[in-house]
Amino acid sequence: MILQSEDPKQQHQIRECIPTRKRYKAGELVNWELDNKRIWQNCWYINPETGAAEKAWVQAVEFTGKVVAVS
C-alpha cells in the first residue's frame, strides 16, 4: 500500500510504501497503527506514477490502520 501523509505541518506530502494484508480504497483516511509482530522482508512494487519497478523496503512492520474517513 502507498500511504500519503496529510499532515498540514509538513511543507510537502510524503509518500511511503508499507506492507498490509487489509484492503483499502484510494482516498480513504486512515489512522497510523502497526503490528510489530508481523515483519515483512524485501519487497518491490510498481510505481504508479512512472510504471517502474522500485524497491519498497528491506524490512518493515505490517500496517493495520483503521479507516477514519473518506476524502
mmCIF file of the N, C-alpha and C atoms, coordinates in Angstrom:
data_MODEL
# 
_entry.id   MODEL 
# 
loop_
_atom_site.group_PDB 
_atom_site.id 
_atom_site.type_symbol 
_atom_site.label_atom_id 
_atom_site.label_alt_id 
_atom_site.label_comp_id 
_atom_site.label_asym_id 
_atom_site.label_entity_id 
_atom_site.label_seq_id 
_atom_site.pdbx_PDB_ins_code 
_atom_site.Cartn_x 
_atom_site.Cartn_y 
_atom_site.Cartn_z 
_atom_site.occupancy 
_atom_site.B_iso_or_equiv 
_atom_site.pdbx_formal_charge 
_atom_site.auth_seq_id 
_atom_site.auth_comp_id 
_atom_site.auth_asym_id 
_atom_site.auth_atom_id 
_atom_site.pdbx_PDB_model_num 
ATOM 1   N N  . MET A 1 1  ? 0.848   -1.156 0.000   1.00 0.00 ? 1  MET A N  1 
ATOM 2   C CA . MET A 1 1  ? 0.000   0.000  0.000   1.00 0.00 ? 1  MET A CA 1 
ATOM 3   C C  . MET A 1 1  ? 0.897   1.222  0.000   1.00 0.00 ? 1  MET A C  1 
ATOM 4   N N  . ILE A 1 2  ? 0.435   2.282  -0.655  1.00 0.00 ? 2  ILE A N  1 
ATOM 5   C CA . ILE A 1 2  ? 1.179   3.545  -0.648  1.00 0.00 ? 2  ILE A CA 1 
ATOM 6   C C  . ILE A 1 2  ? 0.384   4.532  0.200   1.00 0.00 ? 2  ILE A C  1 
ATOM 7   N N  . LEU A 1 3  ? 1.013   5.000  1.273   1.00 0.00 ? 3  LEU A N  1 
ATOM 8   C CA . LEU A 1 3  ? 0.389   5.989  2.152   1.00 0.00 ? 3  LEU A CA 1 
ATOM 9   C C  . LEU A 1 3  ? 0.925   7.366  1.801   1.00 0.00 ? 3  LEU A C  1 
ATOM 10  N N  . GLN A 1 4  ? 0.052   8.354  1.860   1.00 0.00 ? 4  GLN A N  1 
ATOM 11  C CA . GLN A 1 4  ? 0.468   9.736  1.640   1.00 0.00 ? 4  GLN A CA 1 
ATOM 12  C C  . GLN A 1 4  ? 0.115   10.530 2.881   1.00 0.00 ? 4  GLN A C  1 
ATOM 13  N N  . SER A 1 5  ? 1.107   11.188 3.462   1.00 0.00 ? 5  SER A N  1 
ATOM 14  C CA . SER A 1 5  ? 0.897   11.981 4.666   1.00 0.00 ? 5  SER A CA 1 
ATOM 15  C C  . SER A 1 5  ? 0.061   13.209 4.358   1.00 0.00 ? 5  SER A C  1 
ATOM 16  N N  . GLU A 1 6  ? -0.886  13.506 5.239   1.00 0.00 ? 6  GLU A N  1 
ATOM 17  C CA . GLU A 1 6  ? -1.745  14.681 5.086   1.00 0.00 ? 6  GLU A CA 1 
ATOM 18  C C  . GLU A 1 6  ? -1.527  15.646 6.246   1.00 0.00 ? 6  GLU A C  1 
ATOM 19  N N  . ASP A 1 7  ? -0.330  15.642 6.811   1.00 0.00 ? 7  ASP A N  1 
ATOM 20  C CA . ASP A 1 7  ? -0.021  16.493 7.951   1.00 0.00 ? 7  ASP A CA 1 
ATOM 21  C C  . ASP A 1 7  ? 0.153   17.944 7.486   1.00 0.00 ? 7  ASP A C  1 
ATOM 22  N N  . PRO A 1 8  ? -0.709  18.865 7.933   1.00 0.00 ? 8  PRO A N  1 
ATOM 23  C CA . PRO A 1 8  ? -0.607  20.252 7.480   1.00 0.00 ? 8  PRO A CA 1 
ATOM 24  C C  . PRO A 1 8  ? 0.674   20.948 7.932   1.00 0.00 ? 8  PRO A C  1 
ATOM 25  N N  . LYS A 1 9  ? 1.380   20.384 8.910   1.00 0.00 ? 9  LYS A N  1 
ATOM 26  C CA . LYS A 1 9  ? 2.630   20.975 9.394   1.00 0.00 ? 9  LYS A CA 1 
ATOM 27  C C  . LYS A 1 9  ? 3.791   20.720 8.430   1.00 0.00 ? 9  LYS A C  1 
ATOM 28  N N  . GLN A 1 10 ? 3.655   19.732 7.552   1.00 0.00 ? 10 GLN A N  1 
ATOM 29  C CA . GLN A 1 10 ? 4.719   19.404 6.611   1.00 0.00 ? 10 GLN A CA 1 
ATOM 30  C C  . GLN A 1 10 ? 4.584   20.250 5.351   1.00 0.00 ? 10 GLN A C  1 
ATOM 31  N N  . GLN A 1 11 ? 5.717   20.684 4.817   1.00 0.00 ? 11 GLN A N  1 
ATOM 32  C CA . GLN A 1 11 ? 5.705   21.538 3.636   1.00 0.00 ? 11 GLN A CA 1 
ATOM 33  C C  . GLN A 1 11 ? 5.381   20.750 2.365   1.00 0.00 ? 11 GLN A C  1 
ATOM 34  N N  . HIS A 1 12 ? 5.721   19.479 2.330   1.00 0.00 ? 12 HIS A N  1 
ATOM 35  C CA . HIS A 1 12 ? 5.387   18.652 1.173   1.00 0.00 ? 12 HIS A CA 1 
ATOM 36  C C  . HIS A 1 12 ? 4.824   17.326 1.661   1.00 0.00 ? 12 HIS A C  1 
ATOM 37  N N  . GLN A 1 13 ? 4.024   16.704 0.817   1.00 0.00 ? 13 GLN A N  1 
ATOM 38  C CA . GLN A 1 13 ? 3.391   15.442 1.191   1.00 0.00 ? 13 GLN A CA 1 
ATOM 39  C C  . GLN A 1 13 ? 4.375   14.296 0.996   1.00 0.00 ? 13 GLN A C  1 
ATOM 40  N N  . ILE A 1 14 ? 4.493   13.451 2.010   1.00 0.00 ? 14 ILE A N  1 
ATOM 41  C CA . ILE A 1 14 ? 5.394   12.310 1.967   1.00 0.00 ? 14 ILE A CA 1 
ATOM 42  C C  . ILE A 1 14 ? 4.601   11.075 1.567   1.00 0.00 ? 14 ILE A C  1 
ATOM 43  N N  . ARG A 1 15 ? 5.134   10.302 0.625   1.00 0.00 ? 15 ARG A N  1 
ATOM 44  C CA . ARG A 1 15 ? 4.523   9.023  0.234   1.00 0.00 ? 15 ARG A CA 1 
ATOM 45  C C  . ARG A 1 15 ? 5.427   7.900  0.699   1.00 0.00 ? 15 ARG A C  1 
ATOM 46  N N  . GLU A 1 16 ? 4.798   6.870  1.236   1.00 0.00 ? 16 GLU A N  1 
ATOM 47  C CA . GLU A 1 16 ? 5.567   5.745  1.768   1.00 0.00 ? 16 GLU A CA 1 
ATOM 48  C C  . GLU A 1 16 ? 4.871   4.432  1.415   1.00 0.00 ? 16 GLU A C  1 
ATOM 49  N N  . CYS A 1 17 ? 5.644   3.472  0.941   1.00 0.00 ? 17 CYS A N  1 
ATOM 50  C CA . CYS A 1 17 ? 5.131   2.119  0.702   1.00 0.00 ? 17 CYS A CA 1 
ATOM 51  C C  . CYS A 1 17 ? 5.211   1.360  2.012   1.00 0.00 ? 17 CYS A C  1 
ATOM 52  N N  . ILE A 1 18 ? 4.152   0.648  2.327   1.00 0.00 ? 18 ILE A N  1 
ATOM 53  C CA . ILE A 1 18 ? 4.113   -0.079 3.596   1.00 0.00 ? 18 ILE A CA 1 
ATOM 54  C C  . ILE A 1 18 ? 3.298   -1.360 3.412   1.00 0.00 ? 18 ILE A C  1 
ATOM 55  N N  . PRO A 1 19 ? 3.721   -2.458 4.047   1.00 0.00 ? 19 PRO A N  1 
ATOM 56  C CA . PRO A 1 19 ? 3.000   -3.717 3.868   1.00 0.00 ? 19 PRO A CA 1 
ATOM 57  C C  . PRO A 1 19 ? 1.713   -3.776 4.682   1.00 0.00 ? 19 PRO A C  1 
ATOM 58  N N  . THR A 1 20 ? 0.696   -4.403 4.101   1.00 0.00 ? 20 THR A N  1 
ATOM 59  C CA . THR A 1 20 ? -0.566  -4.628 4.801   1.00 0.00 ? 20 THR A CA 1 
ATOM 60  C C  . THR A 1 20 ? -1.276  -5.813 4.156   1.00 0.00 ? 20 THR A C  1 
ATOM 61  N N  . ARG A 1 21 ? -2.103  -6.483 4.929   1.00 0.00 ? 21 ARG A N  1 
ATOM 62  C CA . ARG A 1 21 ? -2.948  -7.552 4.391   1.00 0.00 ? 21 ARG A CA 1 
ATOM 63  C C  . ARG A 1 21 ? -4.391  -7.089 4.298   1.00 0.00 ? 21 ARG A C  1 
ATOM 64  N N  . LYS A 1 22 ? -4.656  -5.857 4.779   1.00 0.00 ? 22 LYS A N  1 
ATOM 65  C CA . LYS A 1 22 ? -6.008  -5.310 4.732   1.00 0.00 ? 22 LYS A CA 1 
ATOM 66  C C  . LYS A 1 22 ? -6.270  -4.694 3.362   1.00 0.00 ? 22 LYS A C  1 
ATOM 67  N N  . ARG A 1 23 ? -7.549  -4.535 3.022   1.00 0.00 ? 23 ARG A N  1 
ATOM 68  C CA . ARG A 1 23 ? -7.965  -3.908 1.754   1.00 0.00 ? 23 ARG A CA 1 
ATOM 69  C C  . ARG A 1 23 ? -8.411  -2.477 2.031   1.00 0.00 ? 23 ARG A C  1 
ATOM 70  N N  . TYR A 1 24 ? -7.808  -1.556 1.335   1.00 0.00 ? 24 TYR A N  1 
ATOM 71  C CA . TYR A 1 24 ? -8.175  -0.151 1.437   1.00 0.00 ? 24 TYR A CA 1 
ATOM 72  C C  . TYR A 1 24 ? -8.533  0.356  0.043   1.00 0.00 ? 24 TYR A C  1 
ATOM 73  N N  . LYS A 1 25 ? -9.232  1.490  -0.004  1.00 0.00 ? 25 LYS A N  1 
ATOM 74  C CA . LYS A 1 25 ? -9.578  2.125  -1.274  1.00 0.00 ? 25 LYS A CA 1 
ATOM 75  C C  . LYS A 1 25 ? -8.882  3.477  -1.346  1.00 0.00 ? 25 LYS A C  1 
ATOM 76  N N  . ALA A 1 26 ? -8.549  3.895  -2.553  1.00 0.00 ? 26 ALA A N  1 
ATOM 77  C CA . ALA A 1 26 ? -7.928  5.204  -2.747  1.00 0.00 ? 26 ALA A CA 1 
ATOM 78  C C  . ALA A 1 26 ? -8.815  6.284  -2.144  1.00 0.00 ? 26 ALA A C  1 
ATOM 79  N N  . GLY A 1 27 ? -8.194  7.218  -1.440  1.00 0.00 ? 27 GLY A N  1 
ATOM 80  C CA . GLY A 1 27 ? -8.923  8.336  -0.857  1.00 0.00 ? 27 GLY A CA 1 
ATOM 81  C C  . GLY A 1 27 ? -9.371  8.128  0.575   1.00 0.00 ? 27 GLY A C  1 
ATOM 82  N N  . GLU A 1 28 ? -9.243  6.915  1.103   1.00 0.00 ? 28 GLU A N  1 
ATOM 83  C CA . GLU A 1 28 ? -9.619  6.691  2.497   1.00 0.00 ? 28 GLU A CA 1 
ATOM 84  C C  . GLU A 1 28 ? -8.557  7.303  3.412   1.00 0.00 ? 28 GLU A C  1 
ATOM 85  N N  . LEU A 1 29 ? -9.018  7.918  4.485   1.00 0.00 ? 29 LEU A N  1 
ATOM 86  C CA . LEU A 1 29 ? -8.114  8.444  5.501   1.00 0.00 ? 29 LEU A CA 1 
ATOM 87  C C  . LEU A 1 29 ? -8.017  7.399  6.600   1.00 0.00 ? 29 LEU A C  1 
ATOM 88  N N  . VAL A 1 30 ? -6.797  7.077  6.991   1.00 0.00 ? 30 VAL A N  1 
ATOM 89  C CA . VAL A 1 30 ? -6.579  6.014  7.979   1.00 0.00 ? 30 VAL A CA 1 
ATOM 90  C C  . VAL A 1 30 ? -5.737  6.530  9.134   1.00 0.00 ? 30 VAL A C  1 
ATOM 91  N N  . ASN A 1 31 ? -5.912  5.896  10.292  1.00 0.00 ? 31 ASN A N  1 
ATOM 92  C CA . ASN A 1 31 ? -5.033  6.239  11.406  1.00 0.00 ? 31 ASN A CA 1 
ATOM 93  C C  . ASN A 1 31 ? -3.774  5.384  11.304  1.00 0.00 ? 31 ASN A C  1 
ATOM 94  N N  . TRP A 1 32 ? -2.751  5.748  12.036  1.00 0.00 ? 32 TRP A N  1 
ATOM 95  C CA . TRP A 1 32 ? -1.456  5.097  11.949  1.00 0.00 ? 32 TRP A CA 1 
ATOM 96  C C  . TRP A 1 32 ? -1.366  4.015  13.021  1.00 0.00 ? 32 TRP A C  1 
ATOM 97  N N  . GLU A 1 33 ? -1.538  2.750  12.599  1.00 0.00 ? 33 GLU A N  1 
ATOM 98  C CA . GLU A 1 33 ? -1.404  1.611  13.506  1.00 0.00 ? 33 GLU A CA 1 
ATOM 99  C C  . GLU A 1 33 ? -0.525  0.573  12.838  1.00 0.00 ? 33 GLU A C  1 
ATOM 100 N N  . LEU A 1 34 ? 0.359   -0.032 13.619  1.00 0.00 ? 34 LEU A N  1 
ATOM 101 C CA . LEU A 1 34 ? 1.279   -1.046 13.105  1.00 0.00 ? 34 LEU A CA 1 
ATOM 102 C C  . LEU A 1 34 ? 1.207   -2.292 13.963  1.00 0.00 ? 34 LEU A C  1 
ATOM 103 N N  . ASP A 1 35 ? 1.471   -3.436 13.346  1.00 0.00 ? 35 ASP A N  1 
ATOM 104 C CA . ASP A 1 35 ? 1.582   -4.704 14.069  1.00 0.00 ? 35 ASP A CA 1 
ATOM 105 C C  . ASP A 1 35 ? 3.055   -5.087 14.064  1.00 0.00 ? 35 ASP A C  1 
ATOM 106 N N  . ASN A 1 36 ? 3.756   -4.763 15.151  1.00 0.00 ? 36 ASN A N  1 
ATOM 107 C CA . ASN A 1 36 ? 5.201   -5.020 15.194  1.00 0.00 ? 36 ASN A CA 1 
ATOM 108 C C  . ASN A 1 36 ? 5.558   -6.496 15.369  1.00 0.00 ? 36 ASN A C  1 
ATOM 109 N N  . LYS A 1 37 ? 4.555   -7.360 15.428  1.00 0.00 ? 37 LYS A N  1 
ATOM 110 C CA . LYS A 1 37 ? 4.826   -8.804 15.481  1.00 0.00 ? 37 LYS A CA 1 
ATOM 111 C C  . LYS A 1 37 ? 4.903   -9.404 14.079  1.00 0.00 ? 37 LYS A C  1 
ATOM 112 N N  . ARG A 1 38 ? 4.448   -8.642 13.070  1.00 0.00 ? 38 ARG A N  1 
ATOM 113 C CA . ARG A 1 38 ? 4.490   -9.100 11.677  1.00 0.00 ? 38 ARG A CA 1 
ATOM 114 C C  . ARG A 1 38 ? 5.539   -8.298 10.924  1.00 0.00 ? 38 ARG A C  1 
ATOM 115 N N  . ILE A 1 39 ? 6.638   -8.942 10.597  1.00 0.00 ? 39 ILE A N  1 
ATOM 116 C CA . ILE A 1 39 ? 7.738   -8.299 9.885   1.00 0.00 ? 39 ILE A CA 1 
ATOM 117 C C  . ILE A 1 39 ? 7.767   -8.810 8.449   1.00 0.00 ? 39 ILE A C  1 
ATOM 118 N N  . TRP A 1 40 ? 7.799   -7.902 7.504   1.00 0.00 ? 40 TRP A N  1 
ATOM 119 C CA . TRP A 1 40 ? 7.885   -8.231 6.079   1.00 0.00 ? 40 TRP A CA 1 
ATOM 120 C C  . TRP A 1 40 ? 9.306   -7.961 5.612   1.00 0.00 ? 40 TRP A C  1 
ATOM 121 N N  . GLN A 1 41 ? 9.838   -8.872 4.828   1.00 0.00 ? 41 GLN A N  1 
ATOM 122 C CA . GLN A 1 41 ? 11.196  -8.731 4.297   1.00 0.00 ? 41 GLN A CA 1 
ATOM 123 C C  . GLN A 1 41 ? 11.156  -8.081 2.913   1.00 0.00 ? 41 GLN A C  1 
ATOM 124 N N  . ASN A 1 42 ? 12.273  -8.073 2.219   1.00 0.00 ? 42 ASN A N  1 
ATOM 125 C CA . ASN A 1 42 ? 12.438  -7.429 0.911   1.00 0.00 ? 42 ASN A CA 1 
ATOM 126 C C  . ASN A 1 42 ? 11.183  -7.460 0.050   1.00 0.00 ? 42 ASN A C  1 
ATOM 127 N N  . CYS A 1 43 ? 10.832  -6.305 -0.513  1.00 0.00 ? 43 CYS A N  1 
ATOM 128 C CA . CYS A 1 43 ? 9.664   -6.230 -1.377  1.00 0.00 ? 43 CYS A CA 1 
ATOM 129 C C  . CYS A 1 43 ? 9.859   -5.141 -2.429  1.00 0.00 ? 43 CYS A C  1 
ATOM 130 N N  . TRP A 1 44 ? 9.289   -5.382 -3.590  1.00 0.00 ? 44 TRP A N  1 
ATOM 131 C CA . TRP A 1 44 ? 9.300   -4.436 -4.699  1.00 0.00 ? 44 TRP A CA 1 
ATOM 132 C C  . TRP A 1 44 ? 7.866   -4.074 -5.036  1.00 0.00 ? 44 TRP A C  1 
ATOM 133 N N  . TYR A 1 45 ? 7.671   -2.950 -5.712  1.00 0.00 ? 45 TYR A N  1 
ATOM 134 C CA . TYR A 1 45 ? 6.342   -2.546 -6.161  1.00 0.00 ? 45 TYR A CA 1 
ATOM 135 C C  . TYR A 1 45 ? 6.463   -1.803 -7.488  1.00 0.00 ? 45 TYR A C  1 
ATOM 136 N N  . ILE A 1 46 ? 5.352   -1.637 -8.163  1.00 0.00 ? 46 ILE A N  1 
ATOM 137 C CA . ILE A 1 46 ? 5.314   -0.856 -9.396  1.00 0.00 ? 46 ILE A CA 1 
ATOM 138 C C  . ILE A 1 46 ? 4.881   0.561  -9.037  1.00 0.00 ? 46 ILE A C  1 
ATOM 139 N N  . ASN A 1 47 ? 5.750   1.526  -9.284  1.00 0.00 ? 47 ASN A N  1 
ATOM 140 C CA . ASN A 1 47 ? 5.443   2.920  -9.002  1.00 0.00 ? 47 ASN A CA 1 
ATOM 141 C C  . ASN A 1 47 ? 4.300   3.358  -9.917  1.00 0.00 ? 47 ASN A C  1 
ATOM 142 N N  . PRO A 1 48 ? 3.160   3.788  -9.350  1.00 0.00 ? 48 PRO A N  1 
ATOM 143 C CA . PRO A 1 48 ? 2.013   4.144  -10.183 1.00 0.00 ? 48 PRO A CA 1 
ATOM 144 C C  . PRO A 1 48 ? 2.246   5.384  -11.049 1.00 0.00 ? 48 PRO A C  1 
ATOM 145 N N  . GLU A 1 49 ? 3.200   6.222  -10.675 1.00 0.00 ? 49 GLU A N  1 
ATOM 146 C CA . GLU A 1 49 ? 3.473   7.435  -11.450 1.00 0.00 ? 49 GLU A CA 1 
ATOM 147 C C  . GLU A 1 49 ? 4.404   7.175  -12.633 1.00 0.00 ? 49 GLU A C  1 
ATOM 148 N N  . THR A 1 50 ? 5.362   6.237  -12.452 1.00 0.00 ? 50 THR A N  1 
ATOM 149 C CA . THR A 1 50 ? 6.357   6.002  -13.507 1.00 0.00 ? 50 THR A CA 1 
ATOM 150 C C  . THR A 1 50 ? 6.187   4.662  -14.202 1.00 0.00 ? 50 THR A C  1 
ATOM 151 N N  . GLY A 1 51 ? 5.491   3.705  -13.543 1.00 0.00 ? 51 GLY A N  1 
ATOM 152 C CA . GLY A 1 51 ? 5.356   2.362  -14.093 1.00 0.00 ? 51 GLY A CA 1 
ATOM 153 C C  . GLY A 1 51 ? 6.586   1.510  -13.893 1.00 0.00 ? 51 GLY A C  1 
ATOM 154 N N  . ALA A 1 52 ? 7.598   2.047  -13.217 1.00 0.00 ? 52 ALA A N  1 
ATOM 155 C CA . ALA A 1 52 ? 8.856   1.333  -12.993 1.00 0.00 ? 52 ALA A CA 1 
ATOM 156 C C  . ALA A 1 52 ? 8.797   0.503  -11.715 1.00 0.00 ? 52 ALA A C  1 
ATOM 157 N N  . ALA A 1 53 ? 9.489   -0.653 -11.737 1.00 0.00 ? 53 ALA A N  1 
ATOM 158 C CA . ALA A 1 53 ? 9.623   -1.470 -10.536 1.00 0.00 ? 53 ALA A CA 1 
ATOM 159 C C  . ALA A 1 53 ? 10.658  -0.798 -9.624  1.00 0.00 ? 53 ALA A C  1 
ATOM 160 N N  . GLU A 1 54 ? 10.303  -0.633 -8.349  1.00 0.00 ? 54 GLU A N  1 
ATOM 161 C CA . GLU A 1 54 ? 11.186  0.013  -7.385  1.00 0.00 ? 54 GLU A CA 1 
ATOM 162 C C  . GLU A 1 54 ? 11.199  -0.774 -6.085  1.00 0.00 ? 54 GLU A C  1 
ATOM 163 N N  . LYS A 1 55 ? 12.282  -0.665 -5.352  1.00 0.00 ? 55 LYS A N  1 
ATOM 164 C CA . LYS A 1 55 ? 12.390  -1.312 -4.046  1.00 0.00 ? 55 LYS A CA 1 
ATOM 165 C C  . LYS A 1 55 ? 11.454  -0.593 -3.078  1.00 0.00 ? 55 LYS A C  1 
ATOM 166 N N  . ALA A 1 56 ? 10.575  -1.324 -2.417  1.00 0.00 ? 56 ALA A N  1 
ATOM 167 C CA . ALA A 1 56 ? 9.641   -0.734 -1.457  1.00 0.00 ? 56 ALA A CA 1 
ATOM 168 C C  . ALA A 1 56 ? 10.269  -0.672 -0.066  1.00 0.00 ? 56 ALA A C  1 
ATOM 169 N N  . TRP A 1 57 ? 10.867  -1.783 0.362   1.00 0.00 ? 57 TRP A N  1 
ATOM 170 C CA . TRP A 1 57 ? 11.517  -1.831 1.662   1.00 0.00 ? 57 TRP A CA 1 
ATOM 171 C C  . TRP A 1 57 ? 12.421  -3.047 1.745   1.00 0.00 ? 57 TRP A C  1 
ATOM 172 N N  . VAL A 1 58 ? 13.314  -3.014 2.704   1.00 0.00 ? 58 VAL A N  1 
ATOM 173 C CA . VAL A 1 58 ? 14.161  -4.162 3.015   1.00 0.00 ? 58 VAL A CA 1 
ATOM 174 C C  . VAL A 1 58 ? 13.509  -4.948 4.142   1.00 0.00 ? 58 VAL A C  1 
ATOM 175 N N  . GLN A 1 59 ? 12.985  -4.216 5.127   1.00 0.00 ? 59 GLN A N  1 
ATOM 176 C CA . GLN A 1 59 ? 12.265  -4.827 6.235   1.00 0.00 ? 59 GLN A CA 1 
ATOM 177 C C  . GLN A 1 59 ? 11.271  -3.800 6.760   1.00 0.00 ? 59 GLN A C  1 
ATOM 178 N N  . ALA A 1 60 ? 10.041  -4.228 7.015   1.00 0.00 ? 60 ALA A N  1 
ATOM 179 C CA . ALA A 1 60 ? 9.018   -3.308 7.507   1.00 0.00 ? 60 ALA A CA 1 
ATOM 180 C C  . ALA A 1 60 ? 7.998   -4.062 8.340   1.00 0.00 ? 60 ALA A C  1 
ATOM 181 N N  . VAL A 1 61 ? 7.385   -3.352 9.286   1.00 0.00 ? 61 VAL A N  1 
ATOM 182 C CA . VAL A 1 61 ? 6.299   -3.943 10.065  1.00 0.00 ? 61 VAL A CA 1 
ATOM 183 C C  . VAL A 1 61 ? 4.989   -3.723 9.316   1.00 0.00 ? 61 VAL A C  1 
ATOM 184 N N  . GLU A 1 62 ? 4.015   -4.553 9.608   1.00 0.00 ? 62 GLU A N  1 
ATOM 185 C CA . GLU A 1 62 ? 2.742   -4.508 8.897   1.00 0.00 ? 62 GLU A CA 1 
ATOM 186 C C  . GLU A 1 62 ? 1.860   -3.354 9.360   1.00 0.00 ? 62 GLU A C  1 
ATOM 187 N N  . PHE A 1 63 ? 1.269   -2.650 8.390   1.00 0.00 ? 63 PHE A N  1 
ATOM 188 C CA . PHE A 1 63 ? 0.332   -1.569 8.674   1.00 0.00 ? 63 PHE A CA 1 
ATOM 189 C C  . PHE A 1 63 ? -1.051  -2.165 8.908   1.00 0.00 ? 63 PHE A C  1 
ATOM 190 N N  . THR A 1 64 ? -1.736  -1.717 9.982   1.00 0.00 ? 64 THR A N  1 
ATOM 191 C CA . THR A 1 64 ? -3.060  -2.241 10.316  1.00 0.00 ? 64 THR A CA 1 
ATOM 192 C C  . THR A 1 64 ? -4.065  -1.123 10.602  1.00 0.00 ? 64 THR A C  1 
ATOM 193 N N  . GLY A 1 65 ? -3.799  0.080  10.116  1.00 0.00 ? 65 GLY A N  1 
ATOM 194 C CA . GLY A 1 65 ? -4.638  1.242  10.399  1.00 0.00 ? 65 GLY A CA 1 
ATOM 195 C C  . GLY A 1 65 ? -6.096  1.050  10.066  1.00 0.00 ? 65 GLY A C  1 
ATOM 196 N N  . LYS A 1 66 ? -6.937  1.758  10.795  1.00 0.00 ? 66 LYS A N  1 
ATOM 197 C CA . LYS A 1 66 ? -8.381  1.722  10.583  1.00 0.00 ? 66 LYS A CA 1 
ATOM 198 C C  . LYS A 1 66 ? -8.797  2.935  9.752   1.00 0.00 ? 66 LYS A C  1 
ATOM 199 N N  . VAL A 1 67 ? -9.793  2.750  8.894   1.00 0.00 ? 67 VAL A N  1 
ATOM 200 C CA . VAL A 1 67 ? -10.333 3.848  8.106   1.00 0.00 ? 67 VAL A CA 1 
ATOM 201 C C  . VAL A 1 67 ? -11.093 4.770  9.055   1.00 0.00 ? 67 VAL A C  1 
ATOM 202 N N  . VAL A 1 68 ? -10.769 6.072  9.012   1.00 0.00 ? 68 VAL A N  1 
ATOM 203 C CA . VAL A 1 68 ? -11.433 7.032  9.872   1.00 0.00 ? 68 VAL A CA 1 
ATOM 204 C C  . VAL A 1 68 ? -12.333 7.992  9.090   1.00 0.00 ? 68 VAL A C  1 
ATOM 205 N N  . ALA A 1 69 ? -12.095 8.106  7.783   1.00 0.00 ? 69 ALA A N  1 
ATOM 206 C CA . ALA A 1 69 ? -12.915 8.982  6.919   1.00 0.00 ? 69 ALA A CA 1 
ATOM 207 C C  . ALA A 1 69 ? -12.591 8.694  5.465   1.00 0.00 ? 69 ALA A C  1 
ATOM 208 N N  . VAL A 1 70 ? -13.430 9.193  4.592   1.00 0.00 ? 70 VAL A N  1 
ATOM 209 C CA . VAL A 1 70 ? -13.194 9.087  3.151   1.00 0.00 ? 70 VAL A CA 1 
ATOM 210 C C  . VAL A 1 70 ? -13.119 10.510 2.614   1.00 0.00 ? 70 VAL A C  1 
ATOM 211 N N  . SER A 1 71 ? -12.052 10.789 1.857   1.00 0.00 ? 71 SER A N  1 
ATOM 212 C CA . SER A 1 71 ? -11.903 12.159 1.346   1.00 0.00 ? 71 SER A CA 1 
ATOM 213 C C  . SER A 1 71 ? -12.631 12.332 0.037   1.00 0.00 ? 71 SER A C  1 
# 
